[in-house]
């Protein structure tokens, strides 16, 4: 197996930094839209609408929670880039495979450690 050059490594990190930055912007936009939906006035007189709205609110809340968790993971990955530790497993300190980072750019774990978490 051929070792990557420093230039290739920097290119991979910059690629992931751009992907993570884009994902962060997407998540922030989605979370703002969810927050806006929660702030919309409701019709207090229609029981059918209120039941539907409660169901919709539950779905929005779940989406918001999932988005918040992913946003935290994305920000942590961007912080690891700034700290120079991106691409290194936080559990075992081994390199995270490039294919894994391509699939899940915000992952803090190598494949082996992710399976044991």
N, C-alpha and C positions, 0 to 999 in steps of 0.2 A: 504494500500500500504506500502511495506517495504522500509525503508530508506537504501540507499547504504552505505556500509562501506567506510572508507577512502581508503582502499586498492583496493576495487572495482573501486572507482572513479579514482584513479591513473592508474589502468589498462585500463580503458576506455579512459582516456586522452592519455596514451602512444599508444594505438591502433590508435587513431585518428591522433596523431602526426606522426606515421609511414605512415598512409594512405596519409596524407597531404604532407609529404616529398616525397613520391613516385610520387604523382600527380604533385608536383612542378618540379621534374626531368623530367617527361614526357612532361610537357608543355614547359620547357626550350629546350628540344630536338626538339620538334615540331616547336617552334619559330625559332630555329637556322636553321632548314631545310627550313622553309619558307623564311628566310632571304637569305639563300644560293641560293634558286630558283630565287629570285629577282636579285641577283648579276650575274647570268648566262648570258653570251653574247647572244644577239638575232641576227637573220638573218635579216638585214635591207632590203634585196632585195625581199622578198616574202610577198606580200600583204595578202594572205590567212593566212599565218603563223602569221603575225602581228595581224590580227583580233582575231585569236584564242589565241595568247599570251596575248592580252589586256583582253579578257574574263577570262583567267586563272589568270592573275594578280589581277583582281577584286575579284575573289573568294579567292585567297591567302591573299589578303589584309583584307577581311572580316574575314577569319579564324585567321589571325594574330591579329586583333583587339579583337576578342572574346577570343583568347588565352591569350592576355595581360590582359584583364579584369579578367579572371579566375585566372591568376597567381597572380594578385594583391589581389584578395579575399583569395586565398590560403595562401599567405604570411601574410595577416592580421590575419588569423586564427592561424597561427604559432606564430605570435606576441602575440595574446591573450593567447595562451598556456604558453608562457614565462612569461607573465604578471600575470598569475593565474586567468584570467577572461574567459577562454574558457568554453563554455557550458552555459554561461549566456547571455541572450538577451541584446544587446547594447541599445535597445530602452526602454524596460520596466524593465530590471534587473531581470527578472524571469528566472528560469532554462529552457534551451532548451531541449526538449525531446530527449532521446537516439535514438529513431527510426528516428527522424528528422536528427540528427547528422550522423546517419548511412547512410541516403539517400543523405544528402548534408553536408559533413563534414566541409565545409568552411563557412556555413551560420552564419551570425552574429545575426539572428533574430529567435525568437520562432515562432511557427506556426501562432499564432494569430497576431503578429506584422508583419509577412511576408505578410499576406493577406491584411493588411492595407497600405502597402508600395506601 
